[in-house]
Every structure is written in structure tokens, then in C-alpha cells.
Amino acid sequence: MAWFLGLGIAGIVVLVLSLVFDGVLDGLFGGAVDGLLDGLLSLPVIAGFVSMFGFAGAITLGTTGLGAVGATAVGVPAGLGAGWLAYRLSRALMHDRSAAAPRGDDLVGTAGTVVTAIPAEGFGEVLLRLAGQPVKFAARSANTVPVARGAEVWVEAALSPTSVAVRPVER
């Protein structure tokens, strides 16, 4: 039973190491293993197989009188099932393309509020909503006029990933 428990624990350790050091093995061998550790031979799939094989074998050995051969016969299908589930889950997570990440250009035309006054020739800060979340950006006045704190502004351009050009809203 110690061998089966050892395999089960080793599978869990490999799974934790694959999560912590994701991609490190690919870089260690100078690209020689590119693509080898993907898909059915990925570390999570191997770890799922080894751990389920070990634990199912240990449970079978401890609860029945089948012996090591019977425990192996039960552990292999259980390990294959766990490996297949790990493969399907990792594929589903890797191929989830539900929405594109927001870009700076997505801010153009949105309204915001000045949280730090914007001087005529310098930067202040504005609070904008990006993908529904409030985000603070550095802001420069597009008309080179000062904008007071609390004023409502419109974004005219994205200057960089963290700064925008704004103009005050006139009502």
C-alpha cells in the first residue's frame, strides 16, 4: 500500500510544482521540449493520472482482498479518467476567448470625473470606468485650459496605457 500512497502523493507534488513553475521546463532545455509538454503529456494530466492511480490503488488494496494486481487494475482506469478530466479542463480554460481585453482606445468618448485638478500645461488625474470598473488615469487637458477638481470630462484620446487627453463637458 505504501507504493500506491507514494504515487498518489507524488502526483499531488507534481501538480503543485507544475502550477508554481509553469513553463520553466520549457525554458530549461533551450526550446528542445517545445510542444512536448502540451496536451495529453502536460504535467497536470500526468499528475492527475499518477495521483488518482496511486490513491485508487491504495483504497482498493486497503478495502478489498484483491492484492496489488487488482489494485493496479482499478487504479489504471481511475488514473486515465482523472488524466482525461485534467486534459479537458485545461483545454477549456486555455481556449476560453469569451471577451477581448479592454484597450486604451476603448476609453475614447467615455465620461469621467476629475479627481486631481488638471493644470493648463500639465497632468492631473481623472476617474474613468474601464470594463465597468473605476480606474484612475493621468489626464492632460486637450484644449490646454485648466480643469478643476470634480469637473465632468470626456476622453478625446488615449495618450498612453495610463494617460488620456480630456476636455471639459459643457452644459
C-alpha positions as CSV (number, residue, x, y, z in Angstrom):
1,M,0.0,0.0,0.0
2,A,2.9,2.3,0.6
3,W,3.8,2.3,-3.1
4,F,0.3,3.4,-4.1
5,L,0.2,6.1,-1.4
6,G,3.6,7.3,-2.5
7,L,2.4,7.5,-6.1
8,G,-0.7,9.4,-5.0
9,I,1.4,11.9,-3.0
10,A,4.0,12.2,-5.8
11,G,1.2,13.1,-8.3
12,I,0.0,15.9,-6.0
13,V,3.5,17.2,-5.6
14,V,4.0,17.2,-9.4
15,L,0.7,19.0,-9.8
16,V,1.7,21.7,-7.3
17,L,5.1,22.1,-8.9
18,S,3.6,22.4,-12.4
19,L,1.3,25.2,-11.1
20,V,4.1,27.0,-9.4
21,F,6.8,26.6,-12.1
22,D,4.5,26.8,-15.1
23,G,6.7,26.9,-18.3
24,V,10.0,26.6,-16.5
25,L,10.7,23.2,-18.0
26,D,10.2,24.6,-21.5
27,G,12.9,27.2,-20.9
28,L,15.4,24.8,-19.2
29,F,16.0,22.8,-22.3
30,G,16.5,25.7,-24.7
31,G,13.3,25.0,-26.6
32,A,14.0,21.3,-27.2
33,V,10.8,20.3,-25.5
34,D,8.6,22.9,-27.2
35,G,5.1,21.5,-27.5
36,L,6.1,18.2,-25.9
37,L,4.6,19.1,-22.5
38,D,1.3,20.3,-24.0
39,G,-1.9,18.5,-24.4
40,L,-2.0,14.8,-23.3
41,L,1.5,14.9,-22.0
42,S,1.1,18.1,-19.9
43,L,2.2,18.0,-16.3
44,P,-1.3,18.5,-14.9
45,V,-2.5,15.5,-16.9
46,I,0.4,13.3,-15.8
47,A,-0.1,14.4,-12.2
48,G,-3.8,13.7,-12.4
49,F,-3.1,10.2,-13.7
50,V,-0.4,9.3,-11.2
51,S,-2.2,10.7,-8.2
52,M,-5.5,9.1,-9.0
53,F,-3.8,5.8,-9.9
54,G,-2.0,5.8,-6.6
55,F,-4.9,6.8,-4.4
56,A,-7.4,4.5,-6.1
57,G,-4.9,1.6,-5.8
58,A,-4.3,2.3,-2.1
59,I,-8.1,2.4,-1.4
60,T,-8.6,-0.8,-3.3
61,L,-5.7,-2.5,-1.6
62,G,-6.9,-1.4,1.8
63,T,-10.6,-2.2,1.5
64,T,-10.6,-5.4,-0.6
65,G,-8.5,-8.5,-0.7
66,L,-7.7,-8.1,-4.4
67,G,-3.9,-7.6,-3.9
68,A,-1.5,-5.5,-6.0
69,V,-2.7,-6.7,-9.4
70,G,-6.4,-6.0,-8.5
71,A,-5.4,-2.6,-7.1
72,T,-3.5,-1.8,-10.3
73,A,-6.5,-2.9,-12.4
74,V,-8.7,-0.5,-10.5
75,G,-6.1,2.3,-10.4
76,V,-5.3,2.5,-14.1
77,P,-8.8,3.3,-15.3
78,A,-9.3,5.7,-12.4
79,G,-6.0,7.4,-13.4
80,L,-6.9,7.5,-17.0
81,G,-10.3,9.2,-16.1
82,A,-8.6,11.8,-13.9
83,G,-6.0,12.5,-16.6
84,W,-8.7,12.9,-19.3
85,L,-10.6,15.3,-17.0
86,A,-7.5,17.3,-16.3
87,Y,-6.8,17.5,-20.1
88,R,-10.4,18.6,-20.9
89,L,-10.4,21.2,-18.1
90,S,-7.1,22.7,-19.1
91,R,-8.2,22.8,-22.8
92,A,-11.4,24.6,-21.8
93,L,-9.5,27.1,-19.7
94,M,-6.8,27.8,-22.3
95,H,-9.3,28.2,-25.2
96,D,-11.8,30.5,-23.4
97,R,-12.0,33.5,-25.6
98,S,-15.2,35.0,-24.2
99,A,-14.2,38.6,-24.3
100,A,-11.4,40.8,-25.6
101,A,-9.3,42.6,-23.1
102,P,-10.1,46.3,-23.0
103,R,-7.6,48.6,-24.8
104,G,-6.8,52.3,-24.3
105,D,-8.8,53.2,-27.5
106,D,-11.9,51.8,-25.8
107,L,-11.8,54.9,-23.5
108,V,-12.3,57.4,-26.2
109,G,-15.7,59.0,-25.8
110,T,-16.3,58.0,-22.2
111,A,-17.2,60.3,-19.5
112,G,-15.2,60.7,-16.3
113,T,-14.6,63.0,-13.3
114,V,-11.5,65.0,-12.4
115,V,-10.1,63.8,-9.1
116,T,-6.9,65.9,-9.2
117,A,-7.1,69.3,-10.9
118,I,-5.6,69.4,-14.4
119,P,-3.3,72.5,-15.0
120,A,-3.2,74.1,-18.4
121,E,0.2,72.6,-19.4
122,G,0.4,69.6,-17.1
123,F,-1.2,66.4,-15.9
124,G,-3.9,65.8,-13.3
125,E,-6.0,62.7,-12.6
126,V,-9.4,61.5,-13.8
127,L,-11.6,58.6,-12.7
128,L,-13.0,56.6,-15.6
129,R,-14.8,53.4,-15.9
130,L,-13.0,50.7,-17.8
131,A,-14.9,47.4,-18.4
132,G,-17.3,48.5,-15.6
133,Q,-14.5,49.1,-13.1
134,P,-13.4,52.6,-11.8
135,V,-9.8,53.3,-12.9
136,K,-7.7,56.4,-12.2
137,F,-5.8,57.7,-15.2
138,A,-3.3,60.6,-15.6
139,A,-5.0,63.3,-17.7
140,R,-4.0,66.2,-19.8
141,S,-6.4,68.9,-21.0
142,A,-6.8,68.6,-24.8
143,N,-7.6,72.4,-25.0
144,T,-4.7,73.4,-22.7
145,V,-7.2,75.0,-20.3
146,P,-7.1,74.2,-16.6
147,V,-9.9,71.8,-15.4
148,A,-11.0,72.0,-11.8
149,R,-11.4,69.1,-9.4
150,G,-14.9,67.5,-9.6
151,A,-15.5,68.6,-13.2
152,E,-17.0,66.2,-15.7
153,V,-14.8,65.4,-18.7
154,W,-14.9,63.5,-22.0
155,V,-11.9,61.4,-23.1
156,E,-10.7,62.6,-26.5
157,A,-7.6,60.4,-26.9
158,A,-5.6,57.7,-25.2
159,L,-2.0,59.1,-24.9
160,S,-0.5,56.0,-23.3
161,P,-1.8,53.0,-21.4
162,T,-2.0,55.1,-18.3
163,S,-2.8,58.6,-19.6
164,V,-5.6,60.3,-21.6
165,A,-6.4,63.6,-23.1
166,V,-9.7,65.1,-21.9
167,R,-11.9,68.0,-22.5
168,P,-14.4,69.5,-20.0
169,V,-18.1,68.8,-20.6
170,E,-20.0,72.0,-21.4
171,R,-23.7,72.0,-20.4
